[in-house]
C-alpha cells in the first residue's frame, strides 16, 4: 500500500491507494491545517478557516461536540458552525471559550461557577453565547473565572473568585460579564488559578487576585483585589499565566517569570519562589510563550521548542521525567510556530501546520488515537 498526500484548500487530504475495487476503498481523510492551539487538561485547535476541533477529557462537554465521553483520543469538530479567531482552555476547569471573527464570545463545558457567562450554572455541551453583546478581542479562562478584553480596551470578567481575580475589589460569583480592572485600558488579559494579569496598550503589566505564591509579581505574597503593577519596570509584548505563576515576554524576546517555583517553572535555574520577575536562564530569545499548570514552554525565532518546570508526565518533551528549572530543548528536531503547555501534556503547531503532542495520555490528551503516553512529540491523528 502506498499513500498520496495532496494539499487542498489549506488542508491535507490523505488517500489510501491499493488494488481493491473502487467502492471498497476508504474515503479520503481531510487533515485541517492548524493555525492556533490551546492546551490544558484537554486541547482545542483552530484551522486556517477558523473551525474549532478539540480532544482529550470531555466529562463536562468541554470538547463542544454535544457529548460527555471521558476519553477522546482523536480530534472532534466543535459543533455550531462558528468561525473563531481565538480560543482558550484552562489548566484545570473543564471549560473552553472562543472569540468569533465578529468578536462574539462563546463558552462551553462545565458551568458550576458561572464560567460559561450565560447567566446560569447549567453546563453546556456546545458553544453558548456569553451574554451582553460585547465585542471582544481576547479571552482567557482561569480556574473558576474567565476574563476578556473588549475592542475598546475594557476588561470584563465572570465566574467565581474568592480572592479578587476580577480586579474591582469584589469577591464572589458573577453569572455574566461585568466591568473589571476598571481603571486600565488593556491590550490583553490572562487568567491563572484565582488571579489575573493584564497588559496595557503601552506594555505595562498589572496583576490582581490571590498572591500567596508571588504570582502577582509585585514583590509581596498577599492578595490584591485591584490591579497592582508588576515590579521591575519592564515593558512586555505579551503575558501568560496558569496555575500559580506568570511570565512576560519583552519586546526584545526575553522571557521573565514570577510566582510559584517548586518545579522550576520560573525557569531561572532554581526552585526558589519569586514574587518579582526574574529573567529566564539560558540567554534565549523567544517569539512566543505558553504557561501550563506547572510547566512553561517557548518557541525561539528559528522555531526551536524549549520547556521547563514539572516533567512528571513527560510534558517537557526531552524524553525524560526529570523536572527542569531552566529551558530544555524539546526532542525531535521539529520546527514549531507555537507551543501550548497544559496539565501534564504539551502540544505544538509545527511550521508544517501539523499538531504534535507529548506527555500524559490517559484521556486521549495526545490526540493520536491511543491512550499511551509519549515523552517526545508525536503527531495527532485525524479520523
VENJOGI-V267796 format. One record per residue. N is the residue number from 1. RES is the residue in three letters. SS is DSSP state (hx for helix, st for strand, lp for the rest). BURIAL is I if it has 24 or more other C-alpha atoms within 12 Angstrom, else O. D_LAST is the distance of its C-alpha to the last C-alpha in Angstrom with 2 decimals. Layout:
N&RES&SS&BURIAL&D_LAST, N&RES&SS&BURIAL&D_LAST
This chain:
1&UNK&lp&O&18.64, 2&UNK&st&O&18.19, 3&UNK&st&O&15.56, 4&UNK&st&O&16.61, 5&UNK&st&O&15.57, 6&UNK&st&O&16.66, 7&UNK&st&O&17.36, 8&UNK&st&O&17.25, 9&UNK&lp&O&18.74, 10&UNK&lp&O&17.77, 11&UNK&st&I&14.14, 12&UNK&st&I&12.87, 13&UNK&st&O&11.66, 14&UNK&st&O&10.73, 15&UNK&st&O&12.50, 16&UNK&st&O&13.24, 17&UNK&st&O&17.02, 18&UNK&lp&O&19.21, 19&UNK&lp&O&22.26, 20&UNK&lp&O&20.88, 21&UNK&lp&O&22.01, 22&UNK&hx&O&20.24, 23&UNK&hx&O&19.36, 24&UNK&hx&O&17.57, 25&UNK&lp&O&15.35, 26&UNK&lp&O&11.56, 27&UNK&lp&O&10.71, 28&UNK&lp&O&9.98, 29&UNK&st&O&6.86, 30&UNK&st&O&8.76, 31&UNK&st&I&8.79, 32&UNK&st&I&11.40, 33&UNK&lp&I&14.58, 34&UNK&st&I&15.38, 35&UNK&st&I&19.04, 36&UNK&st&I&19.65, 37&UNK&st&I&18.56, 38&UNK&st&I&20.16, 39&UNK&st&I&19.95, 40&UNK&lp&I&21.96, 41&UNK&lp&I&21.07, 42&UNK&st&I&17.68, 43&UNK&st&I&16.25, 44&UNK&st&I&15.69, 45&UNK&st&I&15.32, 46&UNK&st&I&16.57, 47&UNK&st&I&15.64, 48&UNK&lp&I&18.66, 49&UNK&lp&I&19.04, 50&UNK&lp&I&19.24, 51&UNK&lp&I&16.12, 52&UNK&st&I&15.16, 53&UNK&st&I&12.04, 54&UNK&st&I&12.72, 55&UNK&st&I&11.79, 56&UNK&st&I&14.19, 57&UNK&lp&I&17.18, 58&UNK&lp&I&17.52, 59&UNK&lp&I&20.83, 60&UNK&lp&I&22.37, 61&UNK&lp&I&19.70, 62&UNK&lp&I&19.40, 63&UNK&lp&I&15.72, 64&UNK&lp&I&17.15, 65&UNK&lp&I&14.92, 66&UNK&lp&I&17.96, 67&UNK&lp&I&17.09, 68&UNK&lp&I&18.69, 69&UNK&lp&O&16.52, 70&UNK&lp&O&17.77, 71&UNK&lp&I&14.89, 72&UNK&lp&I&11.43, 73&UNK&lp&I&9.75, 74&UNK&lp&I&6.65, 75&UNK&lp&I&7.69, 76&UNK&st&I&8.67, 77&UNK&st&I&10.88, 78&UNK&lp&I&14.54, 79&UNK&lp&I&16.45, 80&UNK&lp&O&19.74, 81&UNK&lp&O&19.20, 82&UNK&lp&I&21.08, 83&UNK&lp&I&21.35, 84&UNK&st&I&22.03, 85&UNK&st&I&24.08, 86&UNK&st&I&23.73, 87&UNK&st&I&22.07, 88&UNK&st&I&23.25, 89&UNK&st&I&22.60, 90&UNK&lp&I&25.35, 91&UNK&lp&I&25.69, 92&UNK&lp&I&26.64, 93&UNK&lp&I&26.58, 94&UNK&lp&I&23.35, 95&UNK&st&I&23.61, 96&UNK&st&I&21.94, 97&UNK&st&I&23.97, 98&UNK&st&I&23.69, 99&UNK&st&I&26.15, 100&UNK&st&I&25.47, 101&UNK&lp&O&26.82, 102&UNK&lp&O&29.88, 103&UNK&lp&I&30.55, 104&UNK&lp&I&29.77, 105&UNK&st&I&28.49, 106&UNK&st&I&25.89, 107&UNK&st&I&24.99, 108&UNK&st&I&23.01, 109&UNK&st&I&22.97, 110&UNK&lp&I&26.06, 111&UNK&lp&I&29.36, 112&UNK&lp&I&32.07, 113&UNK&lp&I&33.90, 114&UNK&lp&I&33.41, 115&UNK&lp&I&30.65, 116&UNK&lp&I&29.03, 117&UNK&lp&I&32.28, 118&UNK&lp&I&32.61, 119&UNK&lp&I&35.87, 120&UNK&lp&I&34.53, 121&UNK&lp&O&33.21, 122&UNK&lp&O&30.66, 123&UNK&lp&I&27.11, 124&UNK&st&I&24.70, 125&UNK&st&I&21.13, 126&UNK&st&I&20.53, 127&UNK&st&I&22.20, 128&UNK&st&I&25.95, 129&UNK&st&I&28.61, 130&UNK&lp&I&30.98, 131&UNK&lp&I&34.43, 132&UNK&lp&O&37.19, 133&UNK&lp&O&35.99, 134&UNK&lp&I&36.19, 135&UNK&lp&I&34.69, 136&UNK&st&I&33.04, 137&UNK&st&I&32.16, 138&UNK&st&I&30.58, 139&UNK&st&I&29.44, 140&UNK&st&I&29.17, 141&UNK&st&I&28.29, 142&UNK&lp&I&30.56, 143&UNK&lp&I&30.97, 144&UNK&lp&I&32.54, 145&UNK&st&I&33.27, 146&UNK&st&I&31.74, 147&UNK&st&I&33.66, 148&UNK&st&I&33.22, 149&UNK&st&I&35.48, 150&UNK&st&I&36.60, 151&UNK&lp&O&37.22, 152&UNK&lp&O&40.87, 153&UNK&lp&I&40.35, 154&UNK&lp&I&40.99, 155&UNK&st&I&38.92, 156&UNK&st&I&37.85, 157&UNK&st&I&36.56, 158&UNK&st&I&35.69, 159&UNK&st&I&34.83, 160&UNK&st&I&37.14, 161&UNK&st&I&39.17, 162&UNK&lp&I&41.95, 163&UNK&lp&I&43.08, 164&UNK&lp&I&43.15, 165&UNK&lp&I&39.72, 166&UNK&lp&I&40.51, 167&UNK&lp&I&43.31, 168&UNK&st&I&45.97, 169&UNK&lp&O&48.02, 170&UNK&lp&I&46.27, 171&UNK&lp&I&44.36, 172&UNK&st&I&42.63, 173&UNK&st&I&40.11, 174&UNK&st&I&39.08, 175&UNK&st&I&37.05, 176&UNK&st&I&36.77, 177&UNK&st&I&37.12, 178&UNK&st&I&40.61, 179&UNK&st&I&42.31, 180&UNK&st&I&41.91, 181&UNK&lp&I&43.63, 182&UNK&lp&O&45.92, 183&UNK&lp&O&48.03, 184&UNK&lp&I&45.32, 185&UNK&lp&I&43.72, 186&UNK&st&I&40.30, 187&UNK&st&I&37.73, 188&UNK&st&I&35.06, 189&UNK&st&I&34.84, 190&UNK&st&I&32.88, 191&UNK&st&I&32.79, 192&UNK&lp&I&33.10, 193&UNK&lp&I&34.22, 194&UNK&lp&I&36.92, 195&UNK&st&I&37.95, 196&UNK&st&I&37.18, 197&UNK&st&I&38.10, 198&UNK&st&I&38.70, 199&UNK&st&I&39.31, 200&UNK&st&I&42.01, 201&UNK&lp&O&42.12, 202&UNK&lp&O&44.60, 203&UNK&lp&I&42.43, 204&UNK&lp&I&44.23, 205&UNK&st&I&42.28, 206&UNK&st&I&43.14, 207&UNK&st&I&41.77, 208&UNK&st&I&42.63, 209&UNK&st&I&42.00, 210&UNK&lp&I&42.21, 211&UNK&lp&I&43.72, 212&UNK&lp&I&44.54, 213&UNK&lp&I&42.66, 214&UNK&lp&I&43.79, 215&UNK&lp&I&40.52, 216&UNK&lp&I&42.49, 217&UNK&lp&I&43.83, 218&UNK&st&I&47.33, 219&UNK&lp&I&49.12, 220&UNK&lp&I&49.52, 221&UNK&lp&I&47.62, 222&UNK&lp&I&48.39, 223&UNK&lp&I&46.47, 224&UNK&st&I&47.06, 225&UNK&st&I&46.31, 226&UNK&st&I&46.83, 227&UNK&st&I&45.63, 228&UNK&st&I&47.29, 229&UNK&st&I&47.22, 230&UNK&lp&I&45.29, 231&UNK&lp&I&48.01, 232&UNK&lp&O&48.70, 233&UNK&lp&O&48.96, 234&UNK&lp&I&45.79, 235&UNK&lp&I&44.10, 236&UNK&st&I&40.30, 237&UNK&st&I&37.71, 238&UNK&st&I&34.94, 239&UNK&st&I&34.68, 240&UNK&st&I&32.09, 241&UNK&st&I&32.63, 242&UNK&st&I&31.01, 243&UNK&lp&I&32.49, 244&UNK&lp&I&36.18, 245&UNK&st&I&36.31, 246&UNK&st&I&35.90, 247&UNK&st&I&36.03, 248&UNK&st&I&37.10, 249&UNK&st&I&36.73, 250&UNK&st&I&39.92, 251&UNK&lp&O&40.36, 252&UNK&lp&O&41.06, 253&UNK&lp&I&37.71, 254&UNK&lp&I&39.33, 255&UNK&st&I&37.60, 256&UNK&st&I&39.69, 257&UNK&st&I&38.67, 258&UNK&st&I&40.53, 259&UNK&st&I&40.42, 260&UNK&lp&I&39.36, 261&UNK&lp&I&39.20, 262&UNK&lp&I&39.12, 263&UNK&lp&I&36.21, 264&UNK&lp&I&37.25, 265&UNK&lp&I&34.90, 266&UNK&lp&I&37.75, 267&UNK&lp&I&37.46, 268&UNK&lp&I&41.20, 269&UNK&lp&I&41.52, 270&UNK&lp&I&42.91, 271&UNK&lp&O&42.03, 272&UNK&lp&O&44.65, 273&UNK&lp&I&43.85, 274&UNK&st&I&44.32, 275&UNK&st&I&45.56, 276&UNK&st&I&45.84, 277&UNK&st&I&43.60, 278&UNK&st&I&43.78, 279&UNK&st&I&42.39, 280&UNK&lp&I&39.42, 281&UNK&lp&I&40.70, 282&UNK&lp&O&40.10, 283&UNK&lp&O&41.23, 284&UNK&lp&I&37.78, 285&UNK&lp&I&36.93, 286&UNK&lp&I&33.57, 287&UNK&lp&I&31.82, 288&UNK&st&I&29.95, 289&UNK&st&I&29.81, 290&UNK&st&I&27.71, 291&UNK&st&I&29.08, 292&UNK&lp&I&27.19, 293&UNK&lp&I&28.96, 294&UNK&lp&I&31.00, 295&UNK&st&I&29.43, 296&UNK&st&I&29.92, 297&UNK&st&I&28.23, 298&UNK&st&I&29.22, 299&UNK&st&I&28.53, 300&UNK&lp&I&31.58, 301&UNK&lp&O&32.50, 302&UNK&lp&O&31.40, 303&UNK&lp&I&27.85, 304&UNK&lp&I&28.58, 305&UNK&st&I&27.07, 306&UNK&st&I&29.44, 307&UNK&st&I&29.22, 308&UNK&st&I&31.93, 309&UNK&st&I&32.71, 310&UNK&lp&I&31.24, 311&UNK&lp&I&29.32, 312&UNK&lp&I&29.32, 313&UNK&lp&I&25.56, 314&UNK&lp&I&25.29, 315&UNK&lp&I&24.28, 316&UNK&lp&I&26.82, 317&UNK&lp&I&24.73, 318&UNK&lp&I&27.82, 319&UNK&lp&I&27.03, 320&UNK&lp&I&29.43, 321&UNK&lp&I&30.07, 322&UNK&lp&O&33.26, 323&UNK&lp&I&33.83, 324&UNK&st&I&34.70, 325&UNK&st&I&37.39, 326&UNK&st&I&37.02, 327&UNK&st&I&34.22, 328&UNK&st&I&32.45, 329&UNK&st&I&30.31, 330&UNK&lp&I&26.59, 331&UNK&lp&I&26.11, 332&UNK&lp&O&24.15, 333&UNK&lp&O&26.00, 334&UNK&lp&I&23.32, 335&UNK&lp&I&24.50, 336&UNK&st&I&23.25, 337&UNK&st&I&23.82, 338&UNK&st&I&23.56, 339&UNK&st&I&22.90, 340&UNK&st&I&22.49, 341&UNK&st&I&24.02, 342&UNK&lp&I&23.25, 343&UNK&lp&I&24.41, 344&UNK&lp&I&24.02, 345&UNK&st&I&20.95, 346&UNK&st&I&20.87, 347&UNK&st&I&18.34, 348&UNK&st&I&19.28, 349&UNK&st&I&18.46, 350&UNK&st&I&19.59, 351&UNK&lp&I&21.81, 352&UNK&lp&I&19.02, 353&UNK&lp&I&17.06, 354&UNK&lp&I&14.45, 355&UNK&st&I&14.13, 356&UNK&st&I&15.53, 357&UNK&st&I&16.39, 358&UNK&st&I&19.02, 359&UNK&st&I&21.06, 360&UNK&lp&I&20.58, 361&UNK&lp&I&17.36, 362&UNK&lp&I&18.84, 363&UNK&lp&I&16.70, 364&UNK&lp&I&13.45, 365&UNK&lp&I&15.08, 366&UNK&lp&I&13.79, 367&UNK&lp&I&10.12, 368&UNK&lp&I&9.52, 369&UNK&lp&I&8.33, 370&UNK&lp&I&12.12, 371&UNK&lp&I&15.30, 372&UNK&lp&O&17.33, 373&UNK&lp&I&19.24, 374&UNK&st&I&19.67, 375&UNK&st&I&23.02, 376&UNK&st&I&21.97, 377&UNK&st&I&19.12, 378&UNK&st&I&15.75, 379&UNK&st&I&12.83, 380&UNK&lp&I&9.90, 381&UNK&lp&I&6.49, 382&UNK&lp&I&3.78, 383&UNK&lp&O&0.00
